[in-house]
Amino acid sequence: MDLKSEKARELSKREVFLELRKYIQEQIDLSNRKMMEEENFSLPSWSEYQAYQLGFQKAFLKLYNQLPDQGELNE
């Protein structure tokens, strides 16, 4: 969901955080799938590719961990 859309403006703070957490988790999962694709193991710069993906995941995990989970939110 585009958080700048009209529909998003109607979301509660809890719903926005849930959307953000969902998006971040999807990006981490996508990165994990990319790392495991067999064709990527034959890349000449495979180690650099893996390092990039791991850095990508680490950045998203840091952001994910900064967002309150639904149990911590008060509307």
C-alpha positions as CSV (number, residue, x, y, z in Angstrom):
1,M,0.0,0.0,0.0
2,D,1.2,3.5,-0.8
3,L,1.3,5.3,2.5
4,K,0.8,8.6,0.7
5,S,-2.5,7.5,-0.8
6,E,-5.9,8.7,0.2
7,K,-6.7,5.3,1.7
8,A,-3.6,5.4,3.8
9,R,-4.5,8.7,5.3
10,E,-7.5,7.0,7.0
11,L,-5.3,4.4,8.7
12,S,-4.7,4.5,12.4
13,K,-1.1,4.8,13.8
14,R,-1.3,1.1,14.6
15,E,-2.3,0.2,11.0
16,V,0.5,2.4,9.6
17,F,3.1,0.7,11.8
18,L,1.8,-2.7,10.8
19,E,2.0,-1.8,7.1
20,L,5.6,-0.6,7.6
21,R,6.6,-3.8,9.5
22,K,4.9,-5.9,6.8
23,Y,6.7,-4.1,4.0
24,I,10.1,-4.4,5.7
25,Q,9.6,-8.1,6.4
26,E,8.7,-8.7,2.7
27,Q,11.9,-6.9,1.7
28,I,14.0,-9.1,4.0
29,D,12.3,-12.2,2.8
30,L,12.9,-11.2,-0.9
31,S,16.5,-10.6,-0.1
32,N,16.8,-14.1,1.4
33,R,15.2,-15.6,-1.7
34,K,17.6,-13.7,-3.9
35,M,20.6,-15.0,-2.0
36,M,19.4,-18.6,-2.4
37,E,18.8,-18.5,-6.2
38,E,21.1,-21.1,-7.7
39,E,22.1,-18.8,-10.6
40,N,23.6,-16.3,-8.2
41,F,26.1,-18.8,-6.9
42,S,27.8,-18.7,-10.3
43,L,28.3,-14.9,-10.2
44,P,32.0,-13.9,-10.4
45,S,31.4,-11.5,-7.6
46,W,29.2,-13.9,-5.5
47,S,30.8,-12.9,-2.2
48,E,30.2,-9.2,-2.9
49,Y,26.6,-9.9,-3.8
50,Q,26.1,-11.9,-0.6
51,A,27.7,-9.1,1.4
52,Y,25.4,-6.5,-0.2
53,Q,22.3,-8.6,0.5
54,L,23.4,-9.2,4.1
55,G,24.0,-5.4,4.5
56,F,20.6,-4.7,3.0
57,Q,19.0,-7.2,5.4
58,K,20.8,-5.7,8.4
59,A,19.6,-2.2,7.6
60,F,16.0,-3.3,7.2
61,L,16.3,-5.3,10.5
62,K,17.5,-2.3,12.3
63,L,14.6,-0.3,11.0
64,Y,12.2,-3.1,11.7
65,N,13.4,-3.3,15.3
66,Q,12.9,0.4,15.8
67,L,9.2,0.2,14.9
68,P,6.9,-0.7,17.8
69,D,5.1,-4.0,17.4
70,Q,1.3,-4.1,17.7
71,G,1.5,-5.0,21.4
72,E,3.4,-1.8,22.2
73,L,1.2,0.6,20.3
74,N,-1.3,2.8,22.0
75,E,-3.8,4.6,19.8
